[in-house]
């Protein structure tokens, strides 16, 4: 089962994703947290620390993997029946990929991995295309690629939720973890 959770910054999307994972854990699933962030500056290090601290207090038996680039291999190697994988977040992974330069093969590999993965996957991502068109080419490409990635995953997903102000709006699939 593929669950896509979208939202803006501080929308509550990660909290909603964790609630979905808790539903799976209540059914006997193991849970794996796949982190895509890289702490390359102090502000990002603080964000990562805050997310790690939140995971310490949510009561779930997390295993954590850091996977800033090869997300498809991570899913291929760790997805299995009775395991739920939470990926937080796709837009950081996309940024990492765009800076590496070979984005389209990475995107195709991720979509293939999602289609064949056993178990369940919760994907967290930022909805970024609702603001002003960015001034620089890399930022415009990022916004475009994020939108196309979200569309491709939403097509595959069993459930798509948009979170705003902590409230989930179910765009596709059954409502849960609300």
N, C-alpha and C positions, 0 to 999 in steps of 0.2 A: 504494500500500500504506500502510495506517495502522497504526502501532505505538503502543500506549498503555503507558507504563511508570509504575507507581504505587509509592509507598513512603512511609515516614515520613521525618522529618528525619534526615539523615545515614545513610540506609539503603543508599546506593550506587546509587540510582535514576539519577542523572545520569551516573555512571560507566558504568552499563549502557547508557543511551541513547547515549553516545559510542561504546561498543563496537559497537552496532548501526550507527551512522553509519560507523564504520571498515569494517564488512562491505560497505556500499554503495560506499564510496570504492574499496575493493579491486576492485569490479566496474566502475569507471570513472565513478561518479557524482561530481558536484560536491556540496559540502556548504555549507549555509547555517545559521547559528545565529541563531535569533530569540529575543531576550532580552525578557522581559516586566517585569523588575524596574525599579523607580525608586529611585535613591539619595537618598531624602528625609531620611535621618538617617545618622549616622556608622556605626552597626552595619550597616545595609543597604549602605552604600558599601563597607565592608570585605568583606561577603559577595560583592558584585559583583566586587570586585578579585580575590578568591580564585578565583572561577569564571573570570575572564579569564586569570589566571595559569595555571590548570590547562589551559586551551585552548591557551596558548602552547607547552606541553610535550607535548601529546598527538600531535603530528606530523601532524595533519590540516590541510588547506588551507582553513581556515574563512574565510568571509565572514560578517560579523555585522551584524544589523539590530536596532535597538531598537524594540520595538513594544508599549508598555504598554497600549494600548487597542484599536486597530482591527486585531485579529488576522485577521479574515476577509479584509480588504483586503490585508493582507500576504501571506497565503497565495494569494489570487487573483492578485496581481501577480507573485509570485516562484516559485510552483510550476511545474515543468515536467519533462518526461521527462528522465531521467538526472540529476536533482537530488534530493538528500535534504535535507529541512528538519527541524532539531531545534528544537522549541519548549520552552524552559525558563523558567518553568513555568506550567502552566494555573492553579494556585491563586493565584499572584500576579496573573495576568491577571484572574481572577475577583474578587479583592479590589479591583483597580483599577476594574472594571466596577461592582461593587456601590456603591462610593463615588461613582461618576458618576450612578447612579440608574436607568438604563434597561437593565437586565440582559437581559430576555427577548429583545428583538430582537437583541442582540449574540450571545446563545447560539444563536439560530436561524440567524443569518448564519454563525457558525463551523461549525455542523453542515452547512449547505449547502455551504460552501467545502470542507470535508473530503471530502464525497461527490463533488465534481466535480474535485478537484485531481489533476493528472497527477503522475507521479513518486512519491516516497515521503515520508512525514511520520512523525517520531518525536515523540510528545507526552509530556513529563514532567509528573507531577503528584503532589501530596502526598495520601496517604490520611489524612484528618483525622477521620473519624467513629468512631474506636475508643476514645475517652477519655470523660471526664466531660462531661455536657451543659453547654455554656457558660452562664454566668450572664446575659449580656446578649443582647438581641434580635438585634443585628447579627451577633454571633458565631454564634448559633444558626442564623440564616439562611445565613451563610457555609457552615457545616457541611452543612446540608441541600442548598444549591445545588451544592456541590462533589460530594456524593454523586449527585445527579441528573445533573449534567454527566458524571461518570465513567460512569454507566450508559448514557447516550445515546451517548457516544463508544465505549464497549466494544461496544455493539450494532453500530456501523459498522466497528469495527476488525478488521483481519485478524489482529492479534496483540495480546494483553494479557498483561503480565508484572507481577507483584507482587514487589518487591525488599525483602528484610529481611536485615539483617546482611551486606549485600553479596552475598546469594545470591538468584538469580532463581527465582521459582516461576511457571511458565508456565500461565496460566489459560485462554488461548485461542490457537490457532494453533501453528505450528511453532516448536520451540525453536531459537534461534540466539544468537550473541554471549554465550554463557555461560561 
